[in-house]
């Protein structure tokens, strides 16, 4: 046979194009689809029947915005994830209504620009705060730019009713096939079981090239379980025996995760039998049953002995179920304020304020000059700018391309539907269909934009405005231009401040974890534990509880830093160059935390660190000191690039 002709390798797409074409994958979230179908459409139908169409439009918009945040998770976590943005949206609608009714164009622009500065700074705190900031600005633009007969408080109540209706559906409707028929813990059990599955997958990957990705998946599973179990509650701790048992099952996974990470760090295969125990524990969590016999792995190495001991403790915890501590480090008001006013919050706040304020000013000019006809609903331009300026949704150019393409597609689709469907019944049905599609469309920004465009145009037409597809398309393109221009403008301070702020937080957490592991472990450690670290009983238990809390904080902040760095790397070269090297620093910090975990497991077994561990730690700290300087991330005061001195036992 003749050899196959050589085919040249395909040229890789630039990151900013590849990101725009990438979509998330996974099974269809049928429960979220059902909630979406029962939210905006029925609310609008009830309002039309009651002859309160304008209030129905506001409630449907609130349900749509809440549907975008309706992601997989537990009922308890959904209260915060959906409720906080809803409250922020109601406040924004109230402020926007009063500003639009009583302020002139210049004063209105100034008020909304200030609101953008506030919302942008708050968005740096985390995902829920970012959603609240988005709802605040979008609702403020709607309140100021959508002429409605109701006053501000009535609109705000309608907004809360719409978002509250979707939250009620989330709390009342169980996931199809909810595990073991336990309605109360729909989502929590799956999250905890996912941790044990991720531990088993990491053990299977030990000694292979997949270990790093599996360890990252374990971090994500632990984050999801913490969030699922740590939602708002009336009491400080779990109040029922079943919930305490579930908390104990989560806590029992932490030493298993620690041992699995140490085995993966060693880089040697451990055999298929090692992962069998965590898989049986995962099945016991899902089915809410006893663990049964667990296979014990070989005890030939410290990490394997730690894994075996952790399995035995997990079996005991599954039977007793007395766990309460989720090993979550609490963030006080001072810490949150420092984040808002820090480099990341300032940079994001300035960009949001400038984009939002510019779009409001331009929308006001178009509205008062009737540049493309008499158009009362001018909120689309600033609302579009709010979504485009959010880095959570991807790199800047990717967001702009997806938003433009999605708006064109949505406007064309709506033009066809508007010509064929009866009014208002057909448009109400279209709103219900779009609400059902939102949970699936969130996997790609262009698809989400197309669905939201059809939904909003349907709502506006039901409210009495004529077909406005062309105007929406023009305003979207203007918003894209504004955000692209502002996104490339130099700002006070160093570019990439948000990425560096997250990386600095991750570095601080990694150093705190390393210092704790190398410190003298005695009863004084419990009193010296950082704020938010809760102990258990004796000194050794306090030591380990504090260590697991610090370890969770280190890995969680590292995951956030890696995500921010990856988004920045996918920007256009003119922007990406400002954060070059941050991904390497994040990867180095992850190796440092992995090595620290291996040191902790080895020290628990032998009472000391051997020369190989100390040498590896010293190498990583030296390399980290060099790379931190290259990316403009200096060593904070009170920290040293050198290896901390060990305790006498070490």
C-alpha positions in Angstrom: 0.0 0.0 0.0 1.2 3.5 -0.8 1.6 5.8 2.1 -1.1 8.3 2.8 -0.4 11.8 1.5 0.7 14.2 4.2 -2.1 16.6 5.2 -0.9 19.9 6.6 -2.2 20.7 10.1 -5.1 23.1 10.3 -4.2 26.5 11.5 -5.6 27.2 14.9 -8.2 29.9 15.1 -7.3 33.0 17.1 -8.6 32.7 20.7 -11.1 35.5 20.3 -12.7 33.7 17.3 -12.6 30.3 18.9 -14.3 31.5 22.0 -17.1 33.0 20.0 -17.7 29.6 18.3 -17.5 27.6 21.5 -20.7 26.4 23.2 -21.3 24.5 26.5 -22.5 21.0 26.3 -24.6 18.7 28.5 -28.0 17.2 28.9 -31.1 19.3 28.5 -32.2 20.7 31.9 -35.8 19.7 31.5 -36.8 21.0 34.9 -35.5 24.5 34.1 -37.2 24.3 30.7 -40.5 23.5 32.4 -40.0 26.4 34.8 -39.3 28.7 31.9 -42.4 27.7 30.1 -44.5 28.3 33.2 -43.0 31.7 34.1 -43.1 34.7 31.7 -45.9 33.4 29.4 -48.5 32.6 32.0 -47.7 35.8 33.9 -48.3 37.8 30.7 -51.4 35.9 29.9 -52.9 36.6 33.4 -52.1 40.3 33.0 -53.7 40.5 29.6 -56.9 38.7 30.9 -57.0 41.1 33.9 -56.5 44.1 31.6 -53.2 45.0 33.3 -50.9 44.3 30.4 -48.2 46.8 31.3 -47.7 45.2 34.7 -47.6 41.8 33.0 -44.8 43.1 30.7 -42.8 44.2 33.7 -43.4 40.9 35.5 -42.5 38.9 32.4 -39.2 40.8 32.0 -38.3 40.0 35.6 -39.1 36.3 35.1 -37.0 36.4 31.9 -34.0 37.9 33.8 -34.4 35.4 36.6 -34.6 32.6 34.1 -31.1 33.6 32.8 -29.8 33.0 36.4 -31.8 29.7 36.9 -28.8 27.4 36.8 -28.4 23.8 38.2 -28.0 23.7 41.9 -29.9 23.1 45.1 -33.1 24.9 46.2 -31.3 26.6 49.0 -28.6 28.1 46.7 -31.3 29.2 44.2 -32.8 31.5 46.9 -29.6 33.6 46.9 -28.9 33.2 43.2 -32.4 34.3 42.1 -33.5 36.4 45.0 -30.5 38.8 45.4 -30.6 39.9 41.7 -34.4 40.2 41.9 -34.2 42.6 44.9 -31.5 44.6 43.0 -33.6 44.8 39.9 -36.6 46.1 41.9 -34.4 48.8 43.4 -33.1 49.7 40.0 -36.5 49.9 38.5 -37.6 52.2 41.3 -34.6 54.5 40.9 -34.9 54.5 37.1 -38.6 55.3 37.2 -38.2 58.3 39.5 -35.1 59.5 37.6 -36.9 59.2 34.2 -40.0 61.0 35.5 -38.3 63.9 37.3 -34.9 64.4 35.8 -33.9 66.0 32.5 -31.6 64.3 30.0 -28.4 65.5 31.5 -29.4 64.8 35.1 -30.8 61.4 34.1 -27.5 60.5 32.4 -25.5 61.5 35.4 -27.7 59.5 37.8 -27.6 56.3 35.7 -23.8 56.7 35.2 -23.3 56.9 38.9 -25.5 53.8 39.3 -23.3 52.1 36.7 -20.2 52.9 38.8 -21.8 51.4 41.9 -23.1 48.2 40.1 -19.7 47.7 38.4 -17.8 47.8 41.6 -20.3 45.4 43.3 -20.0 43.0 40.4 -16.4 42.3 41.3 -17.4 40.5 44.5 -18.7 37.3 42.8 -21.2 35.7 40.5 -24.3 36.5 42.6 -23.2 40.1 43.1 -22.5 40.3 39.3 -26.0 39.1 38.6 -27.4 41.7 41.0 -25.4 44.5 39.4 -26.7 43.5 35.9 -30.3 43.4 37.1 -29.8 46.7 38.8 -28.7 48.5 35.6 -31.0 46.7 33.2 -34.1 47.4 35.4 -33.0 51.1 35.9 -32.8 51.5 32.1 -36.2 49.9 31.7 -37.7 52.1 34.4 -36.4 55.2 32.9 -37.0 54.3 29.2 -40.2 52.3 29.1 -43.3 54.6 29.3 -45.8 52.8 31.6 -48.9 54.2 33.4 -47.9 52.7 36.8 -45.8 54.5 39.4 -42.4 53.4 40.6 -43.5 51.3 43.6 -46.1 49.5 41.6 -43.6 48.6 38.9 -41.1 47.4 41.5 -43.7 45.1 43.1 -44.6 43.8 39.7 -40.9 43.1 39.1 -40.6 41.3 42.4 -43.7 39.3 41.6 -42.3 38.1 38.3 -39.0 37.0 39.7 -40.6 35.6 42.8 -43.0 33.5 40.7 -40.0 31.8 39.0 -38.3 31.3 42.4 -41.5 29.8 43.8 -41.5 27.4 40.8 -37.9 26.5 41.6 -38.7 25.8 45.2 -42.0 23.9 44.6 -41.1 21.8 41.5 -38.7 18.9 42.0 -36.2 17.8 39.4 -37.5 14.9 37.3 -36.3 11.7 38.8 -35.1 13.4 42.0 -32.8 11.0 43.8 -34.4 8.7 46.4 -37.6 10.7 46.3 -36.2 13.1 48.9 -37.9 16.3 47.9 -36.0 18.4 50.5 -32.6 17.8 49.1 -33.2 18.0 45.4 -29.8 19.1 44.2 -27.8 18.7 47.4 -27.4 15.0 47.2 -26.3 15.1 43.6 -23.7 17.7 44.4 -22.2 15.7 47.3 -22.3 12.5 45.3 -20.5 14.3 42.5 -17.6 15.0 44.9 -17.1 11.3 45.6 -17.3 10.6 41.9 -14.7 13.3 41.2 -12.4 11.7 43.9 -12.7 8.3 42.2 -12.0 9.9 38.8 -8.8 11.6 40.2 -7.6 8.3 41.7 -8.1 6.6 38.3 -6.1 9.3 36.6 -3.2 9.2 39.0 0.1 8.8 37.1 -1.5 9.8 33.8 -1.7 13.0 31.8 -5.3 13.5 32.9 -4.6 14.0 36.6 -4.4 17.8 36.4 -7.8 18.1 34.7 -9.3 15.6 37.1 -8.0 17.6 40.1 -9.6 20.7 38.6 -12.8 18.8 38.2 -12.6 17.8 41.9 -12.2 21.4 42.9 -15.3 22.4 40.8 -17.3 19.5 42.4 -16.3 20.6 45.9 -17.2 24.2 45.1 -20.6 23.1 43.8 -21.3 21.0 46.9 -20.3 23.9 49.3 -22.6 26.3 47.4 -25.5 23.7 47.4 -25.3 23.1 51.1 -24.4 26.6 52.3 -27.4 28.5 51.0 -29.5 30.9 53.3 -31.2 29.3 56.2 -33.3 30.4 59.2 -31.0 28.7 61.6 -27.2 28.8 61.7 -26.7 25.0 61.4 -28.6 22.2 59.7 -31.8 21.6 61.7 -32.8 18.1 60.6 -31.1 14.8 61.1 -31.2 14.1 57.4 -29.5 17.4 56.6 -26.9 16.9 59.3 -26.1 13.5 57.8 -25.7 15.1 54.4 -23.3 17.7 55.8 -21.4 14.9 57.5 -21.1 13.1 54.2 -19.7 16.2 52.6 -17.2 16.8 55.4 -16.1 13.1 55.1 -15.1 13.7 51.5 -12.5 16.4 52.4 -9.8 14.0 53.8 -10.5 11.7 50.8 -10.0 14.6 48.4 -6.8 15.5 50.3 -5.4 12.0 50.0 -6.4 11.7 46.3 -4.7 15.0 45.5 -1.5 13.8 47.2 -1.6 10.5 45.2 -2.0 12.4 42.0 0.8 14.7 43.0 3.1 11.7 43.4 2.5 10.8 39.8 2.3 7.0 40.2 -0.7 4.8 39.3 -2.6 3.5 42.3 -4.7 0.8 40.7 -8.4 0.5 39.9 -9.3 -0.7 43.4 -8.5 2.6 45.0 -11.4 4.4 43.3 -13.9 1.7 44.1 -14.5 2.9 47.7 -15.4 6.6 46.7 -17.7 5.2 44.0 -19.6 3.2 46.5 -19.8 6.2 48.8 -21.2 8.2 45.9 -23.9 5.6 45.3 -24.7 5.6 49.0 -25.2 9.4 48.9 -27.4 9.2 45.8 -29.6 6.4 47.1 -29.6 7.6 50.7 -28.5 4.1 51.9 -25.7 2.6 54.0 -22.3 2.3 52.5 -21.8 -1.4 52.8 -18.4 -3.0 52.7 -15.6 -0.7 51.3 -12.5 -2.1 49.6 -9.3 -1.0 51.4 -6.4 0.1 49.1 -2.8 -0.8 49.7 -1.2 0.9 52.7 2.3 1.0 51.2 2.7 4.8 51.1 1.6 7.7 53.3 -1.0 8.9 50.8 -2.5 5.4 50.5 -2.6 5.1 54.2 -4.4 8.4 54.4 -6.8 7.3 51.8 -7.6 4.1 53.7 -8.1 6.0 57.0 -10.3 8.6 55.2 -12.5 5.8 53.9 -12.9 4.3 57.3 -13.8 7.7 58.8 -16.2 8.3 55.9 -18.0 5.0 56.6 -18.3 6.0 60.3 -19.6 9.5 59.3 -22.1 8.0 56.9 -23.5 6.0 59.8 -23.5 8.8 62.4 -24.2 11.8 60.2 -23.3 14.4 62.8 -21.5 16.8 60.5 -22.2 20.6 60.6 -19.1 22.4 59.4 -18.9 23.1 55.7 -15.4 24.5 56.1 -16.3 27.7 54.4 -14.3 30.8 55.1 -16.8 33.7 55.7 -16.2 37.1 54.1 -17.0 40.0 56.4 -18.2 43.4 55.3 -14.7 44.9 55.4 -13.4 42.2 53.1 -16.3 42.7 50.6 -15.7 46.5 50.7 -12.0 46.0 50.0 -12.9 43.9 47.0 -15.4 46.6 45.7 -12.9 49.4 46.2 -9.9 47.4 45.0 -8.1 47.4 41.7 -10.6 44.9 40.1 -13.7 46.7 41.4 -12.4 50.1 40.3 -11.5 49.0 36.8 -14.7 47.2 36.2 -16.8 50.0 37.8 -15.2 52.7 35.6 -15.8 50.7 32.4 -19.4 49.9 33.3 -20.1 53.5 34.3 -18.6 54.8 31.1 -20.3 52.3 28.8 -23.7 52.6 30.5 -23.5 56.4 30.8 -22.5 56.9 27.2 -25.2 54.6 25.9 -27.8 56.4 28.1 -26.6 59.8 26.7 -26.8 58.5 23.1 -30.2 56.9 23.6 -31.5 60.1 25.0 -30.2 62.0 22.0 -31.8 59.6 19.6 -35.0 59.7 21.6 -35.4 63.4 21.7 -34.2 64.1 18.1 -36.4 61.3 16.6 -33.4 60.3 14.5 -35.0 57.1 13.2 -38.6 57.9 13.9 -40.7 58.4 17.0 -39.5 55.7 19.4 -40.5 55.9 23.0 -38.8 52.8 24.3 -35.2 53.9 24.4 -33.9 51.5 27.1 -32.7 48.8 24.6 -29.4 50.6 23.9 -28.2 51.0 27.6 -29.5 47.6 28.5 -27.6 46.0 25.7 -24.4 47.8 26.7 -24.8 46.3 30.3 -24.7 42.8 29.0 -21.9 43.5 26.6 -19.6 45.0 29.2 -19.8 42.0 31.5 -16.6 39.9 31.4 -18.5 37.0 33.0 -20.0 36.3 29.6 -16.6 35.9 27.8 -14.0 38.0 26.0 -15.0 41.4 24.7 -14.9 40.8 21.0 -16.6 37.4 21.5 -19.4 39.1 23.4 -19.8 41.7 20.7 -19.8 39.3 17.8 -22.3 37.0 19.5 -24.6 39.8 20.6 -24.7 41.3 17.0 -25.3 37.9 15.4 -27.9 36.9 18.0 -29.8 40.2 17.6 -29.9 40.0 13.8 -31.2 36.4 14.0 -33.7 37.3 16.7 -35.0 40.4 14.9 -35.5 38.4 11.7 -37.2 35.6 13.4 -39.6 38.0 15.3 -40.4 39.8 12.1 -41.6 36.5 10.6 -43.5 35.5 13.7 -45.1 38.9 14.0 -46.4 38.7 10.4 -48.0 35.2 11.0 -49.1 35.0 14.6 -52.5 36.3 15.9 -52.3 39.1 18.5 -52.1 39.0 21.4 -52.6 35.2 21.9 -49.9 34.2 19.4 -47.4 36.6 21.0 -48.2 35.4 24.5 -47.5 31.8 23.3 -44.2 33.0 21.7 -43.2 34.5 25.1 -43.9 31.1 26.8 -41.8 29.2 24.2 -38.9 31.7 24.5 -39.0 31.3 28.3 -38.7 27.6 27.9 -35.7 28.0 25.5 -33.7 30.3 27.8 -32.2 27.5 30.0 -30.8 25.8 26.9 -29.8 29.0 25.1 -27.6 30.1 28.0 -25.0 27.7 26.7 -24.1 30.2 24.0 -24.3 34.0 24.2 -25.5 34.4 20.6 -28.3 31.8 21.1 -29.3 33.5 24.4 -29.4 36.9 22.6 -31.6 35.6 19.8 -34.1 34.1 22.3 -34.1 37.2 24.5 -34.6 39.5 21.5 -37.7 37.5 20.3 -39.1 37.5 23.8 -38.6 41.2 24.5 -39.9 42.3 21.1 -43.0 40.1 21.7 -43.5 41.8 25.1 -43.2 45.3 23.7 -45.6 44.5 20.9 -48.1 43.1 23.4 -47.7 46.3 25.4 -48.9 48.3 22.4 -45.7 49.3 20.5 -45.5 48.6 16.8 -43.0 46.2 15.3 -39.5 47.5 16.3 -37.0 44.9 14.9 -35.1 47.5 12.8 -34.7 49.9 15.7 -33.5 47.2 18.1 -30.9 46.1 15.5 -29.6 49.6 15.1 -29.4 50.2 18.8 -27.6 46.9 19.3 -24.9 47.8 16.8 -24.5 51.2 18.4 -24.1 49.5 21.8 -21.5 47.1 20.3 -19.5 50.1 19.0 -19.6 51.9 22.3 -18.5 48.9 24.3 -15.7 48.0 21.8 -14.4 51.6 22.0 -14.6 51.9 25.8 -13.1 48.5 26.2 -9.9 49.6 24.4 -9.6 52.9 26.2 -6.8 53.3 28.7 -8.1 53.6 32.3 -6.5 55.0 35.5 -4.3 52.3 37.0 -2.9 49.2 35.4 -4.8 47.3 32.7 -6.0 43.8 33.7 -6.7 44.9 37.3 -9.5 42.5 37.8 -7.3 39.5 36.7 -4.5 40.6 39.0 -6.8 41.2 41.9 -8.2 37.6 41.7 -4.6 36.3 41.2 -3.4 38.2 44.3 -6.3 36.8 46.3 -5.4 33.3 45.2 -1.8 33.9 46.1 -2.7 35.1 49.6 -4.9 32.1 50.1 -2.2 29.7 48.9 0.4 31.3 51.2 -2.0 31.1 54.2 -2.6 27.4 53.5 1.2 26.7 53.2 2.0 28.6 56.3 -0.7 26.7 58.3 0.6 23.3 57.1 4.2 24.1 58.0 3.3 25.8 61.3 3.5 24.1 64.7 0.4 22.1 65.2 -0.8 22.3 68.8 -3.7 23.7 70.8 -2.7 27.3 70.1 -3.5 26.9 66.4 -7.3 26.9 67.1 -7.1 30.3 68.7 -4.8 31.6 65.9 -7.1 30.4 63.1 -8.1 33.1 60.6 -11.5 34.8 60.8 -14.3 32.5 59.4 -12.4 29.3 60.3 -14.5 27.2 62.6 -13.0 24.4 64.6 -14.5 21.1 65.8 -13.4 19.6 69.1 -9.8 18.9 70.2 -6.6 20.6 69.1 -5.8 18.1 66.3 -9.4 18.3 65.0 -9.2 22.1 65.1 -6.0 21.9 63.2 -7.4 19.7 60.5 -10.6 21.7 60.2 -8.7 24.9 59.8 -6.4 23.2 57.2 -9.4 22.0 55.2 -11.0 25.4 55.3 -7.8 27.0 54.1 -7.3 24.4 51.4 -10.9 24.9 50.1 -10.3 28.7 50.0 -7.0 28.3 48.1 -8.5 26.0 45.5 -11.7 28.1 45.1 -9.8 31.3 44.6 -7.4 29.7 42.2 -10.2 28.4 40.1 -11.7 31.9 39.9 -8.2 33.3 39.0 -7.7 30.7 36.3 -11.1 31.5 34.8 -10.5 35.2 34.7 -7.0 34.7 33.2 -8.4 32.4 30.5 -11.0 35.0 29.5 -8.4 37.7 29.3 -6.1 35.5 27.2 -8.9 35.2 24.6 -9.2 38.9 24.1 -7.8 40.7 21.1 -3.9 40.9 21.2 -4.1 44.6 22.1 -5.9 43.7 25.4 -4.5 40.2 26.0 -1.0 41.5 26.2 -1.8 43.3 29.5 -2.4 40.0 31.3 0.3 37.8 29.6 1.9 35.5 32.1 -1.0 35.5 34.6 -2.1 32.0 33.5 1.4 30.7 34.2 1.4 32.2 37.7 -2.0 30.6 38.4 -0.8 27.2 37.2 2.3 27.6 39.4 0.1 28.5 42.4 -2.0 25.4 41.8 1.2 23.2 41.8 2.2 24.9 45.0 -1.2 24.1 46.6 -1.0 20.5 45.4 2.5 20.2 46.8 1.3 21.7 50.1 -1.5 19.1 50.2 1.0 16.3 49.6 3.1 17.7 52.4 0.1 17.8 54.8 -0.7 14.2 54.1 2.9 13.0 54.5 3.3 15.0 57.7 0.1 13.5 59.2 1.6 10.0 58.6 5.2 10.5 59.6 5.2 13.6 61.7 7.7 15.4 59.5 8.5 16.5 56.0 11.2 14.8 54.0 13.9 16.5 52.0 12.1 15.9 48.7 9.0 17.8 49.8 11.0 20.7 51.2 13.1 20.9 48.1 10.0 21.0 45.8 8.4 23.7 47.9 11.5 25.8 47.8 11.7 25.5 44.0 8.1 26.5 43.6 8.4 29.5 45.9 11.5 30.7 44.1 9.9 30.4 40.7 6.7 32.0 42.0 8.7 35.0 43.2 10.2 35.5 39.8 7.0 35.1 37.9 5.0 37.4 40.2 7.4 40.2 39.5 7.1 39.7 35.8 3.3 40.1 35.8 3.3 43.0 38.2 2.1 41.1 41.2 4.5 42.0 44.1 4.8 40.0 47.2 2.4 41.5 49.8 3.8 42.9 53.1 4.2 40.2 55.7 4.8 37.4 53.1 8.2 36.0 52.1 9.2 34.2 49.0 11.3 31.9 51.1 10.1 28.6 52.6 8.7 29.2 56.1 10.6 27.5 58.8 9.1 24.2 59.9 8.0 23.4 63.4 10.4 21.3 65.6 8.4 18.2 64.7 8.9 18.9 61.0 
